[in-house]
């Protein structure tokens, strides 16, 4: 008899039936599930800042027979090798800021035997009533008179599903595939334009069409000014400012984002001078603006300082700079935002960057974020500064 930790060489591969297509960008529901580590875990709160939830049909036990023809059901066999792969890659995933959670319909008592036998240290969650499955409409299969989950893996950040692996095959490579995906996602991209184009192509309004609440609060009611939006993304702040009567220039590295900005401006009926340009490496300020805004232009230290220095140069004497970004505290205390501490900002860093300006405000601000009908809090930083005449 083949050991449960081994995989037959002739397993039938599962096919992608579209059963997980709807999961990308879904928020995990608030739901307490019993864990093999004791007590319960709320799946909406997992992540450090990443969470890997691998959902599997059922692990076998040495003292019990598997359902009839188990190895002939595509995607059924391999739960034990998959669990072992996550066990063996736990340290690597932890280094990447990812927690691991297994999920199946088996009881905690059934799962406890498995985690002890395989020396699994991460939580395995029991969902015998398939509560999570109903909430997320997870794909299922029938075997041995049981309804079981089909195998899939969700990579989650801030309670939101950022990536789905479905079908998973072969299952013993799943953890290594997750490690590779996370490394590619977290590591700075060699081609930033391609990276942002990819993100914007996936969503025509990734951050919505309304302006950032802090930008709107700081700049409402101004008489018409010349405004520069550095790192304008898909143009939501630029278009709002133009609708307030300002003459706006929006610069961003992503030509897809710029195209979306032009579409939004046309829909609103305003004009914005949108330009696709790398504001850190290629753009040099050759005009002066009454207002310069930087909205979530999150960059590592050297690039951040270059961008901020250019923002100061572009600001006319007496002009106003407004910056809003994710605070360093957001990584551990907040929701959303980049998972890399090197691109999060602190008050001391920004005070140094803008020391030649008259800083009127440099403080942490809180922003409510709705996730699955619940309000959570993001930790941002807001700077308002004036260029001395």
Secondary structure, 3 states (H helix, E strand, C coil): CCCCCCCCCCCCCCCCCCCCCCCCCCECCCCEEEECCCCEEEHHHCCCCEEEEEECCCCCCCCCCCCCCHHHCCCCCCHHHHHHHHHHCHHHHHHCCEEEEEEECCCHHHHHHHHHHHCCCCEEEECCCCHHHHHHCCCEEEECCEEEECCEEEEEECCEEEEEECCCCCHHHHHHHHHHHHHHHHCCCCCHHHHHHHHHHHCCCCCCCCCCHHHHHHHCCCCCCEEEEECCCCCHHHHHHHHCCCEEEEEECCHHHHHHHHHHHHHHCCCCEEEECCCCCCCCCCCCEEEEEEECCCCCHHHHHHHHHHHHHHEEEEEEEEEEEEECCHHHHCCCCCCCHHHCECHHHHHHHCCCCEEEEEEEEEEEEEECCEEEEEEEEEEEEECCC
